[in-house]
Amino acid sequence: MSSAKQGAGAAPEDTSWRETVDPDALPFREGEEAWTRADVDEVIDELFADITKQQTAIAVAEHELADLRDGTDGAGRDPADVGSNNFERDQEMSLVHSAREMLEQSQSALRAIRTGHYGACENCGQAIGKGRLQVFPRANLCVTCKQREERR
Ligand SMILES: [Zn+2]
């Protein structure tokens, strides 16, 4: 009976794989110092914190959306109310959308760390750079490719 129940996100965090991450295997750019165990731990911590934050944001926004849905079927509602309700719903929906996207990026970054593919640009294969990843651990593109993508 005890092993049958495993709710979403309720499973205890298994971080034993952290030990197996080899900091020396992570790419860095010319002029940067090599990754250390502490650097890697920091990035992992940040990604876990991001995931928690994004999951919370999604849960909150979805709750708001449910509330809005429940509140919109009332007859005799002021049209201005309905309008602001729709506006709010759009806001919440785009919030959920971007939080989901970030969540996915964070999870895929963690997966990359686990599998030893972290730090290489998904487009050109060059090192994304330690400095960039420390500021933006979810990054999967180097600055050059990112800028090129944004210009498209
Ligand atoms: Zn690149």
Backbone and ligand atoms as CSV (ligand in chain L), in Angstrom:
chain,resi,resn,atom,element,x,y,z
A,1,MET,N,N,0.827,-1.210,0.000
A,1,MET,CA,C,0.000,0.000,0.000
A,1,MET,C,C,0.859,1.256,0.000
A,2,SER,N,N,2.036,1.146,0.556
A,2,SER,CA,C,2.820,2.356,0.745
A,2,SER,C,C,3.453,2.835,-0.559
A,3,SER,N,N,3.773,1.922,-1.439
A,3,SER,CA,C,4.466,2.336,-2.656
A,3,SER,C,C,3.494,2.672,-3.781
A,4,ALA,N,N,2.227,2.419,-3.565
A,4,ALA,CA,C,1.250,2.630,-4.626
A,4,ALA,C,C,1.007,4.106,-4.901
A,5,LYS,N,N,1.106,4.881,-3.861
A,5,LYS,CA,C,0.773,6.285,-4.014
A,5,LYS,C,C,1.998,7.131,-4.313
A,6,GLN,N,N,1.962,7.776,-5.467
A,6,GLN,CA,C,3.063,8.672,-5.797
A,6,GLN,C,C,2.496,9.860,-6.558
A,7,GLY,N,N,2.015,10.816,-5.819
A,7,GLY,CA,C,1.389,11.982,-6.419
A,7,GLY,C,C,2.384,12.808,-7.209
A,8,ALA,N,N,1.850,13.605,-8.134
A,8,ALA,CA,C,2.706,14.452,-8.954
A,8,ALA,C,C,3.464,15.439,-8.083
A,9,GLY,N,N,4.775,15.433,-8.210
A,9,GLY,CA,C,5.599,16.376,-7.476
A,9,GLY,C,C,5.766,16.053,-6.004
A,10,ALA,N,N,5.122,14.974,-5.552
A,10,ALA,CA,C,5.187,14.653,-4.135
A,10,ALA,C,C,6.338,13.707,-3.821
A,11,ALA,N,N,6.903,13.123,-4.866
A,11,ALA,CA,C,7.993,12.183,-4.646
A,11,ALA,C,C,9.182,12.900,-4.022
A,12,PRO,N,N,9.836,12.253,-3.088
A,12,PRO,CA,C,11.013,12.888,-2.488
A,12,PRO,C,C,12.076,13.102,-3.544
A,13,GLU,N,N,12.718,14.227,-3.443
A,13,GLU,CA,C,13.705,14.610,-4.435
A,13,GLU,C,C,14.933,13.709,-4.361
A,14,ASP,N,N,15.217,13.020,-5.433
A,14,ASP,CA,C,16.405,12.170,-5.471
A,14,ASP,C,C,17.562,12.960,-6.058
A,15,THR,N,N,18.494,13.317,-5.219
A,15,THR,CA,C,19.602,14.145,-5.702
A,15,THR,C,C,20.920,13.381,-5.688
A,16,SER,N,N,20.826,12.066,-5.563
A,16,SER,CA,C,22.055,11.273,-5.494
A,16,SER,C,C,22.869,11.395,-6.788
A,17,TRP,N,N,22.172,11.699,-7.880
A,17,TRP,CA,C,22.877,11.816,-9.154
A,17,TRP,C,C,23.841,12.992,-9.182
A,18,ARG,N,N,23.637,13.935,-8.280
A,18,ARG,CA,C,24.534,15.100,-8.213
A,18,ARG,C,C,25.997,14.703,-8.119
A,19,GLU,N,N,26.222,13.684,-7.314
A,19,GLU,CA,C,27.599,13.215,-7.080
A,19,GLU,C,C,28.261,12.753,-8.372
A,20,THR,N,N,27.422,12.273,-9.277
A,20,THR,CA,C,27.991,11.675,-10.484
A,20,THR,C,C,28.298,12.720,-11.559
A,21,VAL,N,N,27.883,13.960,-11.327
A,21,VAL,CA,C,28.175,15.004,-12.309
A,21,VAL,C,C,29.661,15.347,-12.241
A,22,ASP,N,N,30.296,15.332,-13.384
A,22,ASP,CA,C,31.723,15.636,-13.436
A,22,ASP,C,C,31.920,17.083,-13.907
A,23,PRO,N,N,32.298,17.972,-12.989
A,23,PRO,CA,C,32.434,19.388,-13.370
A,23,PRO,C,C,33.443,19.586,-14.489
A,24,ASP,N,N,34.457,18.731,-14.532
A,24,ASP,CA,C,35.487,18.862,-15.561
A,24,ASP,C,C,34.955,18.588,-16.958
A,25,ALA,N,N,33.814,17.911,-17.024
A,25,ALA,CA,C,33.261,17.567,-18.337
A,25,ALA,C,C,32.422,18.700,-18.918
A,26,LEU,N,N,32.126,19.709,-18.107
A,26,LEU,CA,C,31.279,20.800,-18.591
A,26,LEU,C,C,32.093,21.821,-19.380
A,27,PRO,N,N,31.591,22.192,-20.542
A,27,PRO,CA,C,32.328,23.152,-21.368
A,27,PRO,C,C,32.259,24.584,-20.816
A,28,PHE,N,N,33.289,25.336,-21.104
A,28,PHE,CA,C,33.294,26.763,-20.737
A,28,PHE,C,C,34.014,27.508,-21.833
A,29,ARG,N,N,33.841,28.803,-21.856
A,29,ARG,CA,C,34.421,29.596,-22.953
A,29,ARG,C,C,35.840,30.014,-22.639
A,30,GLU,N,N,36.558,30.370,-23.675
A,30,GLU,CA,C,37.924,30.836,-23.520
A,30,GLU,C,C,37.947,32.020,-22.557
A,31,GLY,N,N,38.905,32.023,-21.671
A,31,GLY,CA,C,39.024,33.123,-20.732
A,31,GLY,C,C,38.249,32.899,-19.449
A,32,GLU,N,N,37.421,31.882,-19.433
A,32,GLU,CA,C,36.671,31.570,-18.217
A,32,GLU,C,C,37.422,30.505,-17.425
A,33,GLU,N,N,37.111,30.455,-16.121
A,33,GLU,CA,C,37.700,29.397,-15.318
A,33,GLU,C,C,36.828,28.159,-15.422
A,34,ALA,N,N,37.458,27.015,-15.287
A,34,ALA,CA,C,36.730,25.753,-15.399
A,34,ALA,C,C,35.670,25.644,-14.303
A,35,TRP,N,N,34.678,24.819,-14.565
A,35,TRP,CA,C,33.613,24.595,-13.590
A,35,TRP,C,C,34.174,23.884,-12.360
A,36,THR,N,N,33.679,24.260,-11.214
A,36,THR,CA,C,34.012,23.545,-9.989
A,36,THR,C,C,32.750,22.852,-9.481
A,37,ARG,N,N,32.918,21.970,-8.544
A,37,ARG,CA,C,31.781,21.275,-7.928
A,37,ARG,C,C,30.794,22.299,-7.351
A,38,ALA,N,N,31.342,23.342,-6.721
A,38,ALA,CA,C,30.491,24.367,-6.105
A,38,ALA,C,C,29.674,25.114,-7.164
A,39,ASP,N,N,30.305,25.402,-8.298
A,39,ASP,CA,C,29.594,26.083,-9.393
A,39,ASP,C,C,28.421,25.234,-9.864
A,40,VAL,N,N,28.704,23.940,-10.057
A,40,VAL,CA,C,27.670,23.036,-10.550
A,40,VAL,C,C,26.523,22.945,-9.537
A,41,ASP,N,N,26.895,22.809,-8.269
A,41,ASP,CA,C,25.865,22.730,-7.220
A,41,ASP,C,C,24.980,23.968,-7.214
A,42,GLU,N,N,25.612,25.112,-7.413
A,42,GLU,CA,C,24.867,26.364,-7.408
A,42,GLU,C,C,23.840,26.407,-8.540
A,43,VAL,N,N,24.279,25.987,-9.714
A,43,VAL,CA,C,23.390,25.976,-10.871
A,43,VAL,C,C,22.231,24.987,-10.653
A,44,ILE,N,N,22.570,23.825,-10.098
A,44,ILE,CA,C,21.530,22.821,-9.825
A,44,ILE,C,C,20.524,23.365,-8.813
A,45,ASP,N,N,21.034,23.980,-7.758
A,45,ASP,CA,C,20.143,24.566,-6.742
A,45,ASP,C,C,19.211,25.596,-7.365
A,46,GLU,N,N,19.796,26.416,-8.211
A,46,GLU,CA,C,19.011,27.473,-8.839
A,46,GLU,C,C,17.921,26.884,-9.730
A,47,LEU,N,N,18.265,25.837,-10.458
A,47,LEU,CA,C,17.282,25.206,-11.340
A,47,LEU,C,C,16.153,24.576,-10.528
A,48,PHE,N,N,16.512,23.931,-9.422
A,48,PHE,CA,C,15.474,23.347,-8.566
A,48,PHE,C,C,14.569,24.443,-7.994
A,49,ALA,N,N,15.190,25.550,-7.589
A,49,ALA,CA,C,14.415,26.671,-7.051
A,49,ALA,C,C,13.496,27.236,-8.127
A,50,ASP,N,N,14.018,27.345,-9.352
A,50,ASP,CA,C,13.219,27.831,-10.481
A,50,ASP,C,C,12.017,26.932,-10.721
A,51,ILE,N,N,12.260,25.633,-10.693
A,51,ILE,CA,C,11.186,24.676,-10.962
A,51,ILE,C,C,10.077,24.826,-9.910
A,52,THR,N,N,10.472,24.927,-8.655
A,52,THR,CA,C,9.485,25.112,-7.592
A,52,THR,C,C,8.693,26.396,-7.809
A,53,LYS,N,N,9.419,27.459,-8.168
A,53,LYS,CA,C,8.788,28.758,-8.382
A,53,LYS,C,C,7.788,28.685,-9.538
A,54,GLN,N,N,8.218,28.045,-10.630
A,54,GLN,CA,C,7.350,27.965,-11.803
A,54,GLN,C,C,6.139,27.080,-11.542
A,55,GLN,N,N,6.357,25.984,-10.814
A,55,GLN,CA,C,5.219,25.109,-10.495
A,55,GLN,C,C,4.202,25.847,-9.631
A,56,THR,N,N,4.723,26.642,-8.694
A,56,THR,CA,C,3.833,27.432,-7.842
A,56,THR,C,C,3.064,28.448,-8.678
A,57,ALA,N,N,3.792,29.140,-9.568
A,57,ALA,CA,C,3.155,30.150,-10.418
A,57,ALA,C,C,2.054,29.526,-11.260
A,58,ILE,N,N,2.322,28.338,-11.799
A,58,ILE,CA,C,1.326,27.657,-12.621
A,58,ILE,C,C,0.107,27.286,-11.782
A,59,ALA,N,N,0.357,26.737,-10.604
A,59,ALA,CA,C,-0.747,26.330,-9.734
A,59,ALA,C,C,-1.611,27.528,-9.350
A,60,VAL,N,N,-0.954,28.633,-9.007
A,60,VAL,CA,C,-1.685,29.841,-8.620
A,60,VAL,C,C,-2.519,30.365,-9.785
A,61,ALA,N,N,-1.901,30.448,-10.955
A,61,ALA,CA,C,-2.605,30.978,-12.124
A,61,ALA,C,C,-3.765,30.067,-12.517
A,62,GLU,N,N,-3.552,28.765,-12.402
A,62,GLU,CA,C,-4.629,27.844,-12.758
A,62,GLU,C,C,-5.791,27.946,-11.782
A,63,HIS,N,N,-5.449,28.214,-10.544
A,63,HIS,CA,C,-6.477,28.426,-9.533
A,63,HIS,C,C,-7.295,29.681,-9.858
A,64,GLU,N,N,-6.565,30.735,-10.231
A,64,GLU,CA,C,-7.226,31.986,-10.620
A,64,GLU,C,C,-8.146,31.758,-11.812
A,65,LEU,N,N,-7.639,30.985,-12.765
A,65,LEU,CA,C,-8.430,30.697,-13.958
A,65,LEU,C,C,-9.709,29.957,-13.601
A,66,ALA,N,N,-9.595,29.003,-12.704
A,66,ALA,CA,C,-10.773,28.240,-12.276
A,66,ALA,C,C,-11.778,29.179,-11.611
A,67,ASP,N,N,-11.261,30.085,-10.798
A,67,ASP,CA,C,-12.124,31.068,-10.135
A,67,ASP,C,C,-12.840,31.934,-11.155
A,68,LEU,N,N,-12.074,32.369,-12.183
A,68,LEU,CA,C,-12.657,33.232,-13.203
A,68,LEU,C,C,-13.753,32.494,-13.970
A,69,ARG,N,N,-13.467,31.231,-14.261
A,69,ARG,CA,C,-14.454,30.419,-14.979
A,69,ARG,C,C,-15.740,30.296,-14.167
A,70,ASP,N,N,-15.558,30.021,-12.882
A,70,ASP,CA,C,-16.737,29.860,-12.017
A,70,ASP,C,C,-17.538,31.145,-11.933
A,71,GLY,N,N,-16.840,32.280,-12.103
A,71,GLY,CA,C,-17.505,33.551,-11.888
A,71,GLY,C,C,-18.152,34.144,-13.134
A,72,THR,N,N,-17.925,33.536,-14.306
A,72,THR,CA,C,-18.371,34.186,-15.541
A,72,THR,C,C,-19.756,33.761,-16.005
A,73,ASP,N,N,-20.367,32.799,-15.349
A,73,ASP,CA,C,-21.652,32.323,-15.860
A,73,ASP,C,C,-22.837,33.054,-15.228
A,74,GLY,N,N,-22.558,33.992,-14.359
A,74,GLY,CA,C,-23.642,34.696,-13.693
A,74,GLY,C,C,-24.436,35.567,-14.663
A,75,ALA,N,N,-25.752,35.441,-14.681
A,75,ALA,CA,C,-26.581,36.281,-15.536
A,75,ALA,C,C,-26.661,37.676,-14.926
A,76,GLY,N,N,-26.930,38.663,-15.784
A,76,GLY,CA,C,-27.088,40.022,-15.303
A,76,GLY,C,C,-25.782,40.647,-14.856
A,77,ARG,N,N,-24.692,40.103,-15.383
A,77,ARG,CA,C,-23.387,40.609,-15.019
A,77,ARG,C,C,-23.106,41.916,-15.769
A,78,ASP,N,N,-22.490,42.821,-15.131
A,78,ASP,CA,C,-22.094,44.069,-15.773
A,78,ASP,C,C,-21.112,43.760,-16.910
A,79,PRO,N,N,-21.388,44.281,-18.137
A,79,PRO,CA,C,-20.478,44.001,-19.262
A,79,PRO,C,C,-19.035,44.422,-18.970
A,80,ALA,N,N,-18.875,45.469,-18.205
A,80,ALA,CA,C,-17.528,45.921,-17.865
A,80,ALA,C,C,-16.813,44.853,-17.037
A,81,ASP,N,N,-17.569,44.180,-16.204
A,81,ASP,CA,C,-17.021,43.104,-15.383
A,81,ASP,C,C,-16.557,41.947,-16.242
A,82,VAL,N,N,-17.424,41.629,-17.223
A,82,VAL,CA,C,-17.098,40.524,-18.124
A,82,VAL,C,C,-15.824,40.854,-18.896
A,83,GLY,N,N,-15.739,42.112,-19.346
A,83,GLY,CA,C,-14.556,42.545,-20.085
A,83,GLY,C,C,-13.294,42.420,-19.261
A,84,SER,N,N,-13.338,42.880,-18.038
A,84,SER,CA,C,-12.136,42.820,-17.221
A,84,SER,C,C,-11.836,41.384,-16.832
A,85,ASN,N,N,-12.882,40.583,-16.754
A,85,ASN,CA,C,-12.702,39.161,-16.496
A,85,ASN,C,C,-11.950,38.490,-17.643
A,86,ASN,N,N,-12.378,38.829,-18.859
A,86,ASN,CA,C,-11.708,38.264,-20.033
A,86,ASN,C,C,-10.255,38.695,-20.090
A,87,PHE,N,N,-10.039,39.960,-19.769
A,87,PHE,CA,C,-8.684,40.492,-19.770
A,87,PHE,C,C,-7.826,39.732,-18.762
A,88,GLU,N,N,-8.398,39.559,-17.590
A,88,GLU,CA,C,-7.675,38.863,-16.533
A,88,GLU,C,C,-7.376,37.421,-16.933
A,89,ARG,N,N,-8.366,36.820,-17.596
A,89,ARG,CA,C,-8.183,35.432,-18.017
A,89,ARG,C,C,-7.036,35.321,-19.029
A,90,ASP,N,N,-6.996,36.264,-19.965
A,90,ASP,CA,C,-5.906,36.258,-20.941
A,90,ASP,C,C,-4.549,36.412,-20.262
A,91,GLN,N,N,-4.522,37.300,-19.273
A,91,GLN,CA,C,-3.292,37.518,-18.529
A,91,GLN,C,C,-2.832,36.224,-17.856
A,92,GLU,N,N,-3.780,35.593,-17.174
A,92,GLU,CA,C,-3.452,34.366,-16.450
A,92,GLU,C,C,-3.003,33.267,-17.404
A,93,MET,N,N,-3.662,33.218,-18.556
A,93,MET,CA,C,-3.325,32.173,-19.503
A,93,MET,C,C,-1.940,32.363,-20.090
A,94,SER,N,N,-1.575,33.609,-20.344
A,94,SER,CA,C,-0.241,33.823,-20.891
A,94,SER,C,C,0.810,33.605,-19.800
A,95,LEU,N,N,0.397,33.863,-18.564
A,95,LEU,CA,C,1.289,33.597,-17.436
A,95,LEU,C,C,1.563,32.103,-17.319
A,96,VAL,N,N,0.490,31.319,-17.404
A,96,VAL,CA,C,0.632,29.863,-17.329
A,96,VAL,C,C,1.515,29.377,-18.477
A,97,HIS,N,N,1.263,29.938,-19.653
A,97,HIS,CA,C,2.017,29.521,-20.824
A,97,HIS,C,C,3.514,29.776,-20.655
A,98,SER,N,N,3.872,30.974,-20.227
A,98,SER,CA,C,5.297,31.273,-20.120
A,98,SER,C,C,5.929,30.529,-18.944
A,99,ALA,N,N,5.169,30.328,-17.868
A,99,ALA,CA,C,5.704,29.564,-16.739
A,99,ALA,C,C,5.958,28.112,-17.150
A,100,ARG,N,N,5.042,27.569,-17.967
A,100,ARG,CA,C,5.219,26.194,-18.456
A,100,ARG,C,C,6.466,26.081,-19.314
A,101,GLU,N,N,6.677,27.102,-20.154
A,101,GLU,CA,C,7.837,27.104,-21.028
A,101,GLU,C,C,9.131,27.143,-20.211
A,102,MET,N,N,9.137,28.022,-19.204
A,102,MET,CA,C,10.318,28.135,-18.360
A,102,MET,C,C,10.551,26.853,-17.576
A,103,LEU,N,N,9.450,26.267,-17.113
A,103,LEU,CA,C,9.540,25.017,-16.365
A,103,LEU,C,C,10.183,23.938,-17.226
A,104,GLU,N,N,9.749,23.876,-18.464
A,104,GLU,CA,C,10.291,22.887,-19.375
A,104,GLU,C,C,11.783,23.111,-19.606
A,105,GLN,N,N,12.153,24.389,-19.767
A,105,GLN,CA,C,13.564,24.719,-19.978
A,105,GLN,C,C,14.406,24.343,-18.758
A,106,SER,N,N,13.861,24.615,-17.569
A,106,SER,CA,C,14.592,24.284,-16.346
A,106,SER,C,C,14.770,22.775,-16.230
A,107,GLN,N,N,13.689,22.045,-16.523
A,107,GLN,CA,C,13.767,20.597,-16.419
A,107,GLN,C,C,14.727,20.013,-17.440
A,108,SER,N,N,14.724,20.592,-18.635
A,108,SER,CA,C,15.617,20.040,-19.640
A,108,SER,C,C,17.069,20.400,-19.319
A,109,ALA,N,N,17.286,21.547,-18.673
A,109,ALA,CA,C,18.640,21.908,-18.243
A,109,ALA,C,C,19.142,20.925,-17.186
A,110,LEU,N,N,18.267,20.568,-16.239
A,110,LEU,CA,C,18.646,19.592,-15.215
A,110,LEU,C,C,18.958,18.237,-15.848
A,111,ARG,N,N,18.128,17.888,-16.817
A,111,ARG,CA,C,18.332,16.618,-17.509
A,111,ARG,C,C,19.699,16.636,-18.210
A,112,ALA,N,N,20.013,17.780,-18.804
A,112,ALA,CA,C,21.294,17.910,-19.499
A,112,ALA,C,C,22.460,17.772,-18.520
A,113,ILE,N,N,22.306,18.324,-17.328
A,113,ILE,CA,C,23.363,18.193,-16.327
A,113,ILE,C,C,23.541,16.722,-15.951
A,114,ARG,N,N,22.408,16.073,-15.744
A,114,ARG,CA,C,22.445,14.660,-15.359
A,114,ARG,C,C,23.109,13.794,-16.405
A,115,THR,N,N,22.831,14.096,-17.651
A,115,THR,CA,C,23.332,13.234,-18.723
A,115,THR,C,C,24.662,13.720,-19.288
A,116,GLY,N,N,25.192,14.802,-18.710
A,116,GLY,CA,C,26.490,15.280,-19.145
A,116,GLY,C,C,26.476,16.058,-20.449
A,117,HIS,N,N,25.317,16.651,-20.778
A,117,HIS,CA,C,25.243,17.443,-22.009
A,117,HIS,C,C,25.054,18.927,-21.734
A,118,TYR,N,N,25.215,19.300,-20.493
A,118,TYR,CA,C,24.940,20.685,-20.121
A,118,TYR,C,C,26.060,21.602,-20.593
A,119,GLY,N,N,25.660,22.816,-20.969
A,119,GLY,CA,C,26.655,23.841,-21.240
A,119,GLY,C,C,27.057,23.995,-22.685
A,120,ALA,N,N,26.567,23.082,-23.543
A,120,ALA,CA,C,26.878,23.212,-24.964
A,120,ALA,C,C,25.663,23.786,-25.683
A,121,CYS,N,N,25.911,24.738,-26.573
A,121,CYS,CA,C,24.827,25.366,-27.328
A,121,CYS,C,C,24.113,24.320,-28.184
A,122,GLU,N,N,22.790,24.304,-28.102
A,122,GLU,CA,C,22.019,23.295,-28.843
A,122,GLU,C,C,22.049,23.546,-30.339
A,123,ASN,N,N,22.414,24.752,-30.710
A,123,ASN,CA,C,22.438,25.081,-32.124
A,123,ASN,C,C,23.809,24.857,-32.756
A,124,CYS,N,N,24.852,25.413,-32.151
A,124,CYS,CA,C,26.169,25.356,-32.782
A,124,CYS,C,C,27.139,24.422,-32.050
A,125,GLY,N,N,26.765,23.976,-30.857
A,125,GLY,CA,C,27.616,23.033,-30.142
A,125,GLY,C,C,28.772,23.660,-29.375
A,126,GLN,N,N,28.932,24.978,-29.517
A,126,GLN,CA,C,29.980,25.678,-28.767
A,126,GLN,C,C,29.572,25.805,-27.301
A,127,ALA,N,N,30.549,26.083,-26.452
A,127,ALA,CA,C,30.233,26.298,-25.043
A,127,ALA,C,C,29.343,27.528,-24.892
A,128,ILE,N,N,28.290,27.395,-24.112
A,128,ILE,CA,C,27.405,28.533,-23.854
A,128,ILE,C,C,28.146,29.543,-22.994
A,129,GLY,N,N,28.990,29.053,-22.138
A,129,GLY,CA,C,29.769,29.925,-21.269
A,129,GLY,C,C,29.293,29.830,-19.840
A,130,LYS,N,N,30.246,29.679,-18.946
A,130,LYS,CA,C,29.902,29.517,-17.539
A,130,LYS,C,C,29.220,30.774,-17.005
A,131,GLY,N,N,29.772,31.924,-17.370
A,131,GLY,CA,C,29.226,33.183,-16.874
A,131,GLY,C,C,27.761,33.349,-17.243
A,132,ARG,N,N,27.444,33.029,-18.476
A,132,ARG,CA,C,26.063,33.151,-18.950
A,132,ARG,C,C,25.155,32.168,-18.218
A,133,LEU,N,N,25.622,30.956,-18.017
A,133,LEU,CA,C,24.803,29.946,-17.358
A,133,LEU,C,C,24.599,30.253,-15.881
A,134,GLN,N,N,25.588,30.917,-15.277
A,134,GLN,CA,C,25.427,31.255,-13.861
A,134,GLN,C,C,24.357,32.318,-13.678
A,135,VAL,N,N,24.205,33.165,-14.697
A,135,VAL,CA,C,23.163,34.183,-14.629
A,135,VAL,C,C,21.829,33.601,-15.100
A,136,PHE,N,N,21.920,32.704,-16.060
A,136,PHE,CA,C,20.743,32.208,-16.738
A,136,PHE,C,C,20.871,30.685,-16.939
A,137,PRO,N,N,20.671,29.922,-15.849
A,137,PRO,CA,C,20.956,28.479,-15.882
A,137,PRO,C,C,20.121,27.700,-16.897
A,138,ARG,N,N,18.991,28.295,-17.335
A,138,ARG,CA,C,18.128,27.591,-18.282
A,138,ARG,C,C,18.622,27.698,-19.718
A,139,ALA,N,N,19.616,28.556,-19.954
A,139,ALA,CA,C,20.054,28.840,-21.319
A,139,ALA,C,C,20.455,27.568,-22.057
A,140,ASN,N,N,19.951,27.418,-23.268
A,140,ASN,CA,C,20.350,26.256,-24.078
A,140,ASN,C,C,21.010,26.709,-25.384
A,141,LEU,N,N,21.169,28.013,-25.527
A,141,LEU,CA,C,21.844,28.561,-26.701
A,141,LEU,C,C,22.941,29.517,-26.247
A,142,CYS,N,N,24.008,29.607,-27.040
A,142,CYS,CA,C,25.040,30.588,-26.742
A,142,CYS,C,C,24.505,31.977,-27.129
A,143,VAL,N,N,25.189,33.001,-26.679
A,143,VAL,CA,C,24.709,34.366,-26.914
A,143,VAL,C,C,24.516,34.640,-28.408
A,144,THR,N,N,25.495,34.207,-29.208
A,144,THR,CA,C,25.426,34.454,-30.651
A,144,THR,C,C,24.180,33.828,-31.266
A,145,CYS,N,N,23.933,32.560,-30.941
A,145,CYS,CA,C,22.777,31.873,-31.517
A,145,CYS,C,C,21.476,32.448,-30.966
A,146,LYS,N,N,21.498,32.837,-29.714
A,146,LYS,CA,C,20.309,33.418,-29.101
A,146,LYS,C,C,19.931,34.714,-29.811
A,147,GLN,N,N,20.952,35.545,-30.057
A,147,GLN,CA,C,20.690,36.819,-30.732
A,147,GLN,C,C,20.194,36.590,-32.144
A,148,ARG,N,N,20.771,35.601,-32.801
A,148,ARG,CA,C,20.352,35.291,-34.162
A,148,ARG,C,C,18.886,34.841,-34.149
A,149,GLU,N,N,18.544,34.032,-33.164
A,149,GLU,CA,C,17.173,33.531,-33.062
A,149,GLU,C,C,16.188,34.673,-32.824
A,150,GLU,N,N,16.599,35.619,-31.981
A,150,GLU,CA,C,15.701,36.727,-31.655
A,150,GLU,C,C,15.508,37.678,-32.823
A,151,ARG,N,N,16.496,37.711,-33.713
A,151,ARG,CA,C,16.397,38.607,-34.858
A,151,ARG,C,C,15.464,38.054,-35.933
A,152,ARG,N,N,15.263,36.746,-35.893
A,152,ARG,CA,C,14.412,36.138,-36.916
A,152,ARG,C,C,12.978,36.618,-36.830
L,1,ZN,ZN,ZN,25.462,28.670,-30.487
